[in-house]
Amino acid sequence: MRDLVSVVIPTRNRVKMLERAVASVLSQTYPAVEICIVIDGEEGVTKQFVQRYINSEIPVKVLQTKGVGGSSARNLGVGIAAGKWIAFLDDDDEFLPDKLEKQLALLDENPEERHLAFTSVATYAPGKPNRSYHLPYIPWQAGVYSVGDYLFSRKGRKTIGFMQTSTLLIPRKILLEIPFTDGLKKHQDWDLLLRMEQAGVEIKHLASAETVYHQHVATAGRVGQLNAWTFSEKWMGTAPLTRTARDSFLLSIVNRGIATDKSLTKWQRQKAIVARGRKVHWNTTYSGSYLYMLLINLIRVYFK
């Protein structure tokens, strides 16, 4: 008998997207799956919608909160899950049919090991699904990069790596030991992966794109698109990042947020971006990519 995989989906007021996400779980080739839907807030439309799945062949559990945020909602989903494995799925993403089957094979179907797997993703330019491509550009190699360097450092104009919540498959016992950090406004998956790495959890990469990461225009409200650069800068100061990863994060994530912050004048944005450029450790290895990140965000101030 194969081990149960629990797919945790936090959601609220996005029934159309949720229907697509649930359909992708129901289409999995792996036979032992349950779905744990966490409705994160007091609303009745989603709860009414998910009733159609209660008696489906795949078990569906539903938990409703008063609105606790993505990290806590996922932790609550793990709490009600019966599976030895946890897969996370954002309600606006979807799995391809072989996603769980292939990840479990990569992990030798062994939930007792301290390991996890992520997949590559198929994605597209925001609002332009006909312009598709795969991420990450460079496969993960354990021991070659730290998680922070992989996520934030660049090779030329492109970020080296990409890891995202909907790509993850993790033994439940590890998530009970190392849960999502409650209360994070952004960077919830990055924070989790950095702490997993710090705790010695082995990370494995399924290079084929088995997750569809739907990118939306900013008005769609996806957490990753929220401009909260002051939060990002504060989080960066506490996250277990190497100096290189911290410098890259500052010049890309934080400075991009500053560049698009319309509450500041253009002069204030330019001044803040340059000030952060002075904080990084410039060296010959990374100076080219650092200069590119600095200049591209200065260009955004005046031309975006």
C-alpha positions in Angstrom: 0.0 0.0 0.0 1.5 3.4 -1.0 1.8 6.3 1.4 -0.9 8.9 1.4 0.0 12.4 0.1 -2.0 15.3 1.6 -2.3 18.3 -0.7 -2.8 21.5 1.3 -4.5 24.4 -0.5 -5.1 27.7 1.3 -7.8 29.8 -0.4 -10.4 32.6 0.0 -12.8 34.1 -2.5 -11.2 32.7 -5.6 -13.5 29.9 -6.5 -12.7 29.8 -10.2 -9.0 29.5 -9.6 -9.6 26.9 -6.8 -11.6 24.8 -9.1 -8.7 24.6 -11.5 -6.3 23.8 -8.7 -8.5 21.0 -7.3 -9.0 19.5 -10.8 -5.2 19.2 -11.2 -5.0 17.2 -7.9 -7.9 15.0 -9.0 -6.0 14.3 -12.2 -2.8 13.0 -10.5 -1.5 9.6 -11.6 -0.4 8.9 -8.0 -3.4 7.0 -6.5 -3.1 7.8 -2.7 -4.1 11.5 -2.3 -6.2 13.6 -0.1 -7.0 17.3 -0.4 -6.9 19.7 2.7 -8.6 23.0 1.8 -8.1 25.8 4.3 -10.5 28.7 3.7 -8.6 31.6 5.3 -11.4 34.0 6.3 -15.1 34.2 7.0 -16.9 33.8 3.7 -19.5 31.3 2.5 -19.0 31.1 -1.2 -15.9 28.9 -1.1 -17.3 26.7 1.6 -20.4 26.1 -0.5 -18.3 25.4 -3.5 -16.1 22.7 -1.9 -19.1 20.7 -0.7 -19.3 19.2 -4.2 -16.0 17.4 -3.5 -16.8 16.0 -0.1 -18.0 12.6 -1.4 -15.5 12.4 -4.3 -13.2 9.4 -4.6 -10.3 11.4 -3.2 -10.9 12.5 0.4 -11.4 16.2 0.8 -11.1 18.0 4.2 -12.2 21.6 4.8 -11.1 23.9 7.5 -12.2 27.5 7.8 -10.3 30.2 9.8 -11.1 33.8 10.8 -8.2 34.9 8.5 -4.8 34.0 9.8 -2.6 34.5 6.7 -0.9 32.1 4.3 1.8 30.7 6.7 -0.6 29.9 9.5 -3.2 28.5 7.0 -0.7 26.1 5.6 0.4 25.0 9.1 -3.3 24.4 10.0 -3.6 22.3 6.8 -0.6 20.2 7.8 -2.3 19.8 11.2 -5.4 18.2 9.7 -3.6 16.2 7.1 -3.4 12.4 7.4 -0.7 11.8 4.9 3.0 11.0 5.5 3.7 13.5 2.7 2.6 17.1 2.3 2.4 18.8 -1.1 1.4 22.5 -1.1 -0.7 24.1 -3.9 -1.5 27.8 -4.1 -5.1 28.1 -5.3 -4.0 30.0 -8.4 -1.5 27.4 -9.5 -1.9 23.8 -10.8 -0.1 20.5 -10.9 0.6 18.5 -14.0 -0.7 14.9 -13.9 2.6 13.2 -13.0 3.8 15.7 -10.5 3.4 13.7 -7.3 4.4 10.4 -8.9 7.7 11.7 -10.2 8.6 13.6 -7.0 7.9 10.5 -4.8 10.2 8.5 -7.1 12.9 11.1 -6.7 12.6 10.8 -2.9 12.5 7.0 -3.1 9.0 7.1 -1.5 10.8 7.3 1.9 9.1 9.7 4.3 11.6 8.9 7.1 14.5 10.6 5.4 15.3 14.3 6.0 14.7 15.4 2.5 12.3 17.3 0.3 11.7 17.9 -3.5 10.8 20.8 -5.7 9.9 20.8 -9.3 10.7 23.1 -12.2 7.7 25.2 -13.3 6.0 26.2 -16.5 5.1 29.8 -16.5 4.7 32.9 -18.7 4.9 36.7 -18.7 2.2 38.2 -16.4 -1.0 38.4 -18.3 0.5 36.8 -21.5 0.1 33.0 -21.2 1.2 32.6 -24.9 4.7 33.7 -23.9 5.6 30.6 -21.9 9.0 29.5 -20.5 10.4 27.2 -17.8 12.0 28.1 -14.5 14.6 27.7 -13.0 17.2 28.4 -15.8 19.9 26.4 -13.9 19.2 23.1 -12.1 19.7 22.9 -8.4 22.9 21.2 -7.4 23.3 20.4 -3.7 26.6 21.6 -2.4 27.2 24.0 -5.3 24.9 26.8 -4.1 23.2 27.8 -0.8 19.5 28.2 -1.1 19.8 32.0 -0.8 22.5 32.2 -3.5 20.4 30.0 -5.8 17.2 32.1 -5.3 18.7 35.6 -5.4 22.1 35.6 -7.2 22.3 36.1 -10.9 24.1 34.7 -13.9 24.1 37.5 -16.4 20.7 39.1 -16.4 18.8 36.0 -15.0 18.4 34.7 -11.5 20.1 31.4 -11.1 17.2 29.5 -9.5 13.5 29.3 -8.6 11.7 27.5 -5.8 8.1 28.1 -5.0 5.4 26.8 -2.6 3.4 24.9 -5.2 6.4 22.9 -6.3 7.2 21.4 -2.8 6.7 17.9 -1.6 7.9 17.4 2.1 7.5 14.6 4.7 4.9 15.7 7.2 7.1 14.9 10.1 9.6 17.5 9.0 6.9 20.2 8.6 5.7 19.5 12.1 9.3 20.1 13.2 10.0 23.1 10.9 6.6 24.8 10.0 6.0 28.0 8.1 6.8 31.1 10.1 3.5 32.6 11.3 2.8 36.2 10.3 5.0 36.6 7.3 3.5 39.0 4.8 5.8 37.8 2.0 8.7 35.4 1.3 6.9 32.5 3.2 8.3 29.7 0.9 11.8 31.2 0.8 11.8 31.5 4.6 10.8 27.9 5.0 13.4 26.6 2.5 16.2 28.6 4.2 15.3 27.2 7.6 15.0 23.7 6.1 18.5 24.0 4.7 19.8 25.3 8.0 18.3 22.3 9.7 20.1 19.9 7.4 17.2 18.8 5.2 18.4 17.6 1.8 16.8 19.4 -1.1 16.3 17.5 -4.4 15.2 19.0 -7.8 12.9 17.4 -10.3 14.1 19.2 -13.4 11.0 18.6 -15.5 8.3 21.2 -15.2 5.5 19.5 -13.3 3.9 22.6 -11.8 2.1 25.5 -13.6 2.9 28.8 -11.9 0.3 31.3 -13.0 1.6 34.8 -13.1 -0.9 37.6 -12.8 -0.9 41.3 -13.3 -0.4 43.2 -10.0 -4.1 44.0 -9.5 -4.8 40.3 -9.1 -3.4 40.5 -5.5 -0.9 37.6 -5.5 1.1 37.8 -2.3 4.4 37.6 -4.2 3.5 40.7 -6.1 2.8 42.9 -3.1 5.1 45.9 -2.9 6.2 45.7 0.7 9.9 46.5 0.4 10.3 47.7 3.9 9.1 44.3 5.1 11.4 42.6 2.7 14.4 44.6 3.9 13.6 43.7 7.5 13.1 40.0 6.7 16.5 40.0 4.9 18.2 41.2 8.1 17.0 38.1 10.0 17.0 35.4 7.3 20.0 32.9 7.3 21.5 34.3 4.1 25.1 34.4 2.9 26.7 37.8 2.2 26.3 37.2 -1.5 22.6 36.2 -1.2 21.9 39.2 1.0 23.6 41.6 -1.3 21.7 40.2 -4.3 18.4 40.3 -2.4 19.0 43.9 -1.5 19.8 45.0 -5.0 17.0 43.1 -6.7 14.0 42.5 -4.4 14.3 45.5 -2.1 15.5 47.9 -4.7 12.8 46.8 -7.2 10.2 47.5 -4.5 11.7 51.0 -3.9 11.8 51.7 -7.7 8.0 51.1 -8.0 6.9 52.7 -4.7 4.8 55.6 -5.9 4.4 57.0 -2.4 8.0 58.3 -2.8 9.1 61.0 -5.3 11.4 59.9 -8.1 14.3 61.7 -6.3 13.6 59.9 -3.1 13.5 56.5 -4.9 16.7 57.2 -6.7 18.4 58.3 -3.4 17.2 55.2 -1.6 18.4 52.8 -4.4 21.8 54.3 -4.5 22.1 54.2 -0.7 21.5 50.5 -0.8 24.0 50.0 -3.6 26.6 51.5 -1.3 25.9 48.8 1.4 26.8 45.8 -0.8 30.2 44.2 -0.9 31.4 44.9 -4.5 33.9 42.4 -5.9 35.0 41.2 -9.3 33.0 38.0 -9.2 29.6 39.7 -8.8 30.2 43.3 -9.8 28.7 42.9 -13.3 25.4 41.5 -12.0 25.3 44.0 -9.1 25.8 46.9 -11.5 23.0 45.5 -13.8 20.6 45.2 -10.8 21.4 48.7 -9.6 21.0 50.3 -13.1 17.8 48.4 -14.0 16.1 49.7 -10.9 17.2 53.2 -11.5 15.7 52.9 -15.0 12.5 51.7 -13.4 12.2 54.9 -11.3 12.0 57.1 -14.4 10.6 54.9 -17.2 8.1 52.5 -15.6 
